[in-house]
């Protein structure tokens, strides 16, 4: 290659690279242009002189490389240790642990939980009070015995001896081991979810003398209608006048430890914690047949209008909501009672004072006799109820009114009463234009479903066929179970002149017949026996059912049964329940 040609090629390359890569690369090319051709090439001498460039190429200075500054990484400050530690005894009910965790969680700089003893230690029966946990002694609902002595329960716990076998869940076992000592091997400890079934499996058949009776200790809020609360030290947490401080099975929980730590912890605590808050508890007293007629009315005329209620009134008055099923209308023209009269009934207006005196809050109108004296007198009776401020259900001024539920909100609990009459007679039923009882139809079951879905404790009643037997008929069982399946919390037989047995259908409580409350049937023991079922409702749930038993005397007045009479009545109805 000739020197000029090589020079031209390098010059073109210089221009291209200058445009693409910058001045210093192009300068390098110019230097290369000045280098002679390879030694091996033959140089051709041009006859014409070659022009020599006088331009001196100077490479640009290489810019100095300055290292980029690296930001210094700050050393993280150590997390300060929490000011206090918190510990809790294993025996303390879980609700206290959960609550304490919740109130301290937002303050990790102040409180840390430890497995052992802490600066704040949550413990039983000592320290600054955090709350109290009430325990009940309970047995299967079909237990005739009403009480248990403290000595008998302690003996069953420590020695396994006596009439009772203790069955408890694991959490309760830990607590009472700390309070009472290590339980005997006869004490059975089971998972909480199997406690109820275990108790019923161990229960001897009613009237049988074989074996020990199962009994349990459990927190008040975990009671069930399938359990019967036994009186302990002559007290029961179901009592309306219950004094938790005086009850031996009230467990106190407190905080002990370093003074400042405890003070800071108490500042966060949301007040006393309890599982039996009276502000969340409602009692409902359910009764059987009321008919202030014939011999009952005659005794009222002789002994005073309030005579029939003398012994049962306190039970109804103590309830937050007291129910009566008054089957008979009041009539201004009702004659003086004939103790041997027939079955077309009315009540004199003056007898209304008896219902007022026992503390009625809600009246059931499903009765067969509500229109015996004409529907205009039922309208008059409804005027009396309205004036007294009483709710009513199961009947009304017309069909639409009769279908309305009686709704209550008490101590935070929503309670609905519904009822119907499936048997008539036809003239007793409400129509579009006449007052009367509510017939049973599909709307009854739909209404129960709706109310249950809205969060109501639904108490449903039926004015069923009258059966003078403790044992319900097979059809009665099916019909009552259908009401329970619709969502009723409790199903009560208002027709029952004769006391009848019980059942549980899922979580629903069924009493097929409560017996006469105020009526004159004295010819059979079963028509003289009467029940007042007190439902204990806590935080929107039926927690327990307490049975009051009375015996009607002098055709009018239920009195408290003797111990022997009560044992006989309970044995009869439990056996009729196949228990």
Buried (B, 14 or more C-beta within 10 A) or exposed (E): EEBEEBBEEBEEBBEEBBEEEEEEEBBBBBEEBEEEEEEEEEEEEEEEEEEEEEEEBEEEEEEEEEEEEEEEEEEEEEEEEBBBBBBBBEBBBEBBBEBBEEBBEEBEEBBBBBEEBBBBBBBBEBBBBBBBBBBBBBBBBBBBBBEBBEEBBBBBBBEBEBBBBBBBBEBBBBBBBBEEEEBBEBBBBBEEEEBBEBBBEBBBEBEEEEEBBBBBBBBBBBBBBBBBBBBBBEBBBBBBEBEBEEBEBBBBBBBBBBEEBBEBBEEBBEEEBBBBBEEBBBBBBBBBBBBBBBBBBBBBBEBEBBBBBBBBBBBBBBBBBBBBBBBBBBBEEBEEBEBEBEEEBBBBBBBBEBBBBBBBBBBBBBBBBBBBBBBEBBBBBBEBBEEEEBBBBBBBBBBEBBBBBBBBEBBBBBBBBBBBBBBEEEBBBBBEEBBBBBBBEEEBBEBBBBBBEEEBBBBBBBBBEBBBBBBBBEEBBEBBBBBBBBBBBBBBBBBBBBBBBBBBBEEBBBBBBBBBBBBBBBEEBBBBBBBBBBBBBBBBBBBBBBBBBBBBEBBBBBBBBEEEBBBBBBBBBBBBBEB
